[in-house]
């Protein structure tokens, strides 16, 4: 699949999203920041990825956390996964949160998230008076035990 991408002015120094290995599902996104940006514990910041994308109709791009940042520093994405719809043409940004115990410094060009392209489906609701029964029915929120 080929997807159109445009760099933000002044972002030619940042790599385009890319897969880190042949089996990777997600492409790395890079921080478009000027100078160091400090993300303090509990703080949320929108960090630009420096790109605009044209996702084909019938697909979405999901912005997901990087597992290494989450494990080592408590850095995650507030709205994980973030969704880039096929009709969005704005600047791609990543809403990072620091759930760790120390300040985290974001530097220009750091890998801050990953982008996964997924096919989507459109649903049509059919209103009914009763739903079919299942073994589980309304059980949820831990009803099956630990």
N, C-alpha and C positions, 0 to 999 in steps of 0.2 A: 504494500500500500504506500502510495506517495502522498505526502501531506505538505501543503504550502506553509512556509514559515517566513516571518520577517523579523529582522533584528530591530530593536529600539535604537534610535540614534545614539551613537557613542558606545555601542555594545559589540563592536566588531572584535574586541579582544576576548569576548566570552565564547566558549565552545557552544555549538548547537547541541541540543539534547542528543544523547547517544547512549547506546547499550554498552555496559561495562564488560559483558561476557556474551558468548554465543547463545547461552540459555537464559539470559536475563529477560524478564517480562517488562521491566520498567527502564525508561531512559532517564539518565541523570539530568536534573535541572541545576543551574548555576546561579549564584547570588549576584544580582546587579546592584551593588551598593557602592557608594563613594566613601572610601575610608573604612575604618572598623566600625561595626554596629554592635553595641552591647545589648544582649538579651538577658535581663536579670531574672532570677527565679520568680515564677508566677506571671511574668510579663508576656504580652502578646504583641507581635509586630507583623505588619504586612511587608514582605520582602519581594521586590521585583525579580522576575527571572529574565528580564530584558528581551522578551520575545512576544510576538503576536502569532497566532496560528489560525489556520482555516481547516477545522476538523470536518471531514465529509459528513453529509447527512446520513443518519442511521448509525453514527458512532459518537462517542464522547471521549474525552481525555480525562483520566482520573489522576489527581495530584495526591500522592501518598507519601508518608514519612519514610525516611531512610532508617533501616533497622539499627545500623551502627550508631547514628546520632541519638536514637531513642535509648538504646542500651547504655552507652557510655556517658551520655550527657543529659538525658531526659528531654531531649528536643523532639517535639512532635508537631503535628498539624492539627489545629483546633477543629476544623471541619473535615476531618479525614474520613473517607477520601473526598477531597474537593473535586467538583465537577466542572469541566469546561465543555459547555454545550456546543453543538455543531454550528449554531448561529451567533456565537460570541466572537467578536473580533477585537476585544480590548487587550490591554497589556496583561500578560500572565503574571499573577502574583501568588505567593505562598504565605498563608497565615500561620506563622510559627508561634509556638508557645514553649517556654522553658519550664518544664516540670521538675527540673533538677534542683540541686541545692547551691549551685555556684553560677556566677555570671558565665555566659557563653558568648564568645566573640565571633561574629560573622564577618568574614573578609571577602572582598571581591573575588569572584570566581570559585568560591567554595561550592561543593555539591550540597544542596540543601534539601532536596526532595527528589522524588522520581515520578515520571509521567508514564501512565499505562493507557494504551488505546484499547477501548472496548466497544463491541457492537451493542446497540441498544434496541429495545422493542417498545412499541407504542401500545398501550392498553386501552380497551374500551370497556367501561363499566356496564354491567347488566344488573339492574336492581331487581332483587327477588324478596319474597316474604320470609323464606327459610333457606339456610345453607345446608349442604350435605354434611352428614356426621362422619367423624373420623375417630380412631382409637384415642387420640389425644384430646380432641374437641377444644375446649377453652383453656386447657392447662398450659401454664407458662410461668416464667420468672422463677425457675428452680423447682418446679413441681415434680421432676423426675429424680430428685435427690442430688447428691454431690457428684 
